[in-house]
Amino acid sequence: MELPFLHWLRENIPPAPNVALGIGDDAALLNQQSSQQTVVTSDMLMDGTDFILQDCGAAAAGRKALAVNLSDLAAMGAKPVAAFVSIAVSKRFGEEAALTVAKQLFAGLLPLAAEFECAIAGGDTNSWNGPLVISVTAIGEVPVGRAWLRSGAQPGDAILVTGTFGGSIKWKHLDFTPRVREALRLQSLATEVHAAIDVSDGLSLDLSRICAASGCGARVELERIPLSLEAVEYCKNEDDFAAATEHGLSDGEDFELILAVPPHEAERLLRDQPLDIPLTQIGWFTAEPGLTQQLPSGEVLPLQPRGYEH
Ligand SMILES: [Mg+2]
């Protein structure tokens, strides 16, 4: 299967300015500017865990595999450069079927790669008797010293989030837009971002990861969490706010960004709304460790981080 597939790949993958040498040699060569740091992230997706091939098809699985990596680059404030796509395709249904799956997978991810100017510069293709496995390594770049880490949040920083939360299992977990444009827009505005993470496992769980890395805590005002229509629809009663909020806090795979931003900067961002999607403040970072929730009455209660634990 490998040789015809390699031919197909060469015909279907466009050249890219940052890739001096792409698919076909022992390794790829990427051009690099000395003013930039290279950002590298890797994610492996497996049929039966991260997607159900039979339900979603190979194109959606391929798209998701690239999208989760682009989301991690966005969470670092980095611009995508290139991705390396390694796949293990099931040969239980024969060579021809395996080749079809491989082609569909790339047909699903290539438009996303083009949309975010991320070259497909290499990878590996294998077939075996197990289920489909897709491993993507994505390379990005960020001006030296401008990467957003998880560890820089400071007490008093506003907790800002992009987009909406909850109910991603309905469709968003396969069809989400990684927040690359938003990250690059904030970088181009020289926004002071102290820390960032993308929400892969749950808003409260990923927020607790920023807190752990930064040595601080966070207080959330639950009624300020922007809920997706899907999360709201989950709740049978119109006034079932608590259930909708629970989805927003813990569903995961929202692939939105959480940002720690100093108060003066947050005020400006919330007023100007420089992104194409809403930026919302849901609370602030605190000196005391741990997550807390503040009720409209002002009462403060502990908030247990919840979400998808690997
Ligand atoms: Mg991440």
Boltz pocket constraint, residues with backbone or C-beta under 6 A from the ligand:
constraints:
  - pocket:
      binder: B
      contacts: [[A, 71], [A, 72], [A, 75], [A, 197], [A, 198], [A, 200]]
      max_distance: 6.0
